[in-house]
Amino acid sequence: MRILTHWNPLRDVQEFQNRVFHALQTAPAQGEGQCKPTAVADWVPVVDVVEDEKEFLITAELPEVTKENVRVTVDKGQLTLSGERKFEKEENGKKYHRVERAYGQFSRSFKLPDTVDAEKVEAEFKDGLLRIHLAKVEKSGPRQIEVKAE
């Protein structure tokens, strides 16, 4: 006796999403501008990356994170922003029925393109937004080379 199973396209999509999510959580970053979640991260902040002729600008949302709990490092062509958002202690008489916001350590890494001057990276933090300015290397224009005869 054969058992017929109805095909559910949503189940296939969900399985695919789960596989992709798992792969991104464990795979190393490859290529320019890709990021990788770090194994110690409890959550990953969302970012915007914008480019103009002078710089790249990375803007990360870090609500309820203090400046003291944010670190930005550049090492071997990789930019890493990390830190921690701490959970407030439960007060007497208050019960939390649902906690959906993520707390704990976070980390986000980006491979820097060759056009970024690693010595000119600047970061500013205001109103829960971290802005990281990545200055581009100044391009040298074409120049005429004098040919000398001996």
VEXDREN-2710 file (C-alpha; in Angstrom, 1 decimal):
% VEXDREN-2710
k/r/px/py/pz
1/MET/0.0/0.0/0.0
2/ARG/1.4/3.4/-1.0
3/ILE/1.0/6.4/1.2
4/LEU/0.5/9.7/-0.6
5/THR/2.1/12.8/0.8
6/HIS/0.9/16.2/-0.3
7/TRP/3.6/18.5/-1.4
8/ASN/3.8/21.7/0.6
9/PRO/5.9/24.3/-1.1
10/LEU/6.1/26.4/2.1
11/ARG/7.7/23.5/3.9
12/ASP/10.4/23.4/1.2
13/VAL/11.0/27.2/1.5
14/GLN/11.3/27.0/5.2
15/GLU/13.7/24.1/5.0
16/PHE/15.8/26.1/2.5
17/GLN/15.8/29.2/4.7
18/ASN/16.9/27.1/7.7
19/ARG/19.8/25.6/5.7
20/VAL/20.9/29.0/4.4
21/PHE/20.7/30.6/7.9
22/HIS/22.7/27.7/9.4
23/ALA/25.3/28.0/6.6
24/LEU/25.7/31.8/7.2
25/GLN/26.1/31.3/10.9
26/THR/29.0/28.8/10.5
27/ALA/30.7/29.8/7.2
28/PRO/33.7/32.1/7.1
29/ALA/33.2/35.4/5.2
30/GLN/34.5/35.5/1.7
31/GLY/34.9/38.4/-0.7
32/GLU/34.7/42.1/-0.3
33/GLY/32.2/43.6/2.1
34/GLN/30.7/40.4/3.3
35/CYS/30.2/39.9/7.0
36/LYS/30.2/37.0/9.3
37/PRO/28.5/36.5/12.6
38/THR/31.0/35.7/15.3
39/ALA/30.6/32.5/17.4
40/VAL/30.5/34.5/20.7
41/ALA/27.7/36.8/19.5
42/ASP/24.3/36.6/21.1
43/TRP/22.8/38.9/18.5
44/VAL/24.0/40.8/15.4
45/PRO/23.2/44.5/14.9
46/VAL/21.8/45.6/11.6
47/VAL/23.9/48.0/9.5
48/ASP/23.7/50.2/6.4
49/VAL/26.8/50.5/4.2
50/VAL/27.0/53.6/2.0
51/GLU/29.7/54.7/-0.4
52/ASP/30.6/58.0/-2.0
53/GLU/33.7/59.3/-3.7
54/LYS/35.6/60.0/-0.5
55/GLU/34.5/57.2/2.0
56/PHE/32.5/54.2/3.0
57/LEU/30.1/54.9/5.9
58/ILE/28.8/52.0/8.0
59/THR/25.9/52.9/10.3
60/ALA/25.0/50.3/12.9
61/GLU/21.9/50.4/15.1
62/LEU/22.8/49.8/18.7
63/PRO/19.9/50.9/20.9
64/GLU/20.4/50.8/24.6
65/VAL/24.1/50.2/24.2
66/THR/26.4/52.6/25.9
67/LYS/29.6/54.0/24.3
68/GLU/31.7/52.2/26.9
69/ASN/30.3/48.9/25.7
70/VAL/31.2/49.4/22.0
71/ARG/34.5/48.4/20.4
72/VAL/35.7/49.1/16.9
73/THR/38.9/47.4/15.7
74/VAL/40.8/47.2/12.4
75/ASP/43.2/44.3/12.0
76/LYS/44.7/42.7/8.9
77/GLY/42.2/44.2/6.5
78/GLN/39.1/43.4/8.7
79/LEU/36.9/45.8/10.5
80/THR/35.1/44.4/13.6
81/LEU/32.5/46.2/15.7
82/SER/31.6/44.4/18.9
83/GLY/30.3/45.0/22.4
84/GLU/27.4/44.1/24.7
85/ARG/23.9/45.2/25.4
86/LYS/23.1/44.4/29.1
87/PHE/19.8/43.2/30.3
88/GLU/18.4/45.3/33.2
89/LYS/17.7/43.4/36.4
90/GLU/14.2/42.5/37.2
91/GLU/12.8/44.8/39.8
92/ASN/10.7/43.6/42.8
93/GLY/7.0/43.5/42.0
94/LYS/7.6/43.4/38.2
95/LYS/7.2/40.3/36.0
96/TYR/8.5/40.1/32.5
97/HIS/5.9/38.3/30.4
98/ARG/7.8/38.5/27.1
99/VAL/11.3/39.6/26.2
100/GLU/11.8/39.7/22.5
101/ARG/14.8/42.1/22.2
102/ALA/18.2/40.5/22.1
103/TYR/20.7/41.1/24.9
104/GLY/24.3/40.0/25.4
105/GLN/27.4/40.2/23.3
106/PHE/27.3/41.2/19.7
107/SER/29.9/41.2/16.9
108/ARG/30.0/42.1/13.2
109/SER/33.0/41.9/10.9
110/PHE/33.7/43.2/7.4
111/LYS/36.6/42.6/5.1
112/LEU/37.9/46.0/4.0
113/PRO/38.4/46.7/0.3
114/ASP/41.9/47.7/-0.8
115/THR/40.6/51.2/-1.4
116/VAL/40.2/51.9/2.3
117/ASP/42.9/53.7/4.3
118/ALA/43.0/51.6/7.5
119/GLU/44.9/54.5/9.3
120/LYS/42.0/56.9/8.7
121/VAL/39.1/55.0/10.2
122/GLU/36.9/57.1/12.5
123/ALA/33.9/56.1/14.6
124/GLU/31.2/58.2/16.3
125/PHE/28.4/57.1/18.6
126/LYS/25.2/59.1/19.2
127/ASP/21.6/58.3/20.0
128/GLY/22.1/54.6/19.6
129/LEU/23.8/54.8/16.2
130/LEU/27.4/53.9/15.6
131/ARG/28.8/55.6/12.4
132/ILE/32.1/54.3/11.2
133/HIS/33.8/56.4/8.5
134/LEU/36.2/54.5/6.3
135/ALA/38.2/57.0/4.3
136/LYS/39.3/55.9/0.8
137/VAL/42.9/55.9/-0.3
138/GLU/43.6/59.1/-2.3
139/LYS/44.0/58.2/-5.9
140/SER/47.0/59.4/-7.7
141/GLY/46.1/60.7/-11.2
142/PRO/48.0/59.9/-14.3
143/ARG/51.4/61.5/-14.6
144/GLN/53.9/61.8/-17.3
145/ILE/57.2/60.0/-16.7
146/GLU/60.3/61.5/-18.2
147/VAL/62.4/59.1/-20.1
148/LYS/66.1/59.7/-19.6
149/ALA/68.8/58.7/-22.1
150/GLU/72.2/57.6/-21.0
END
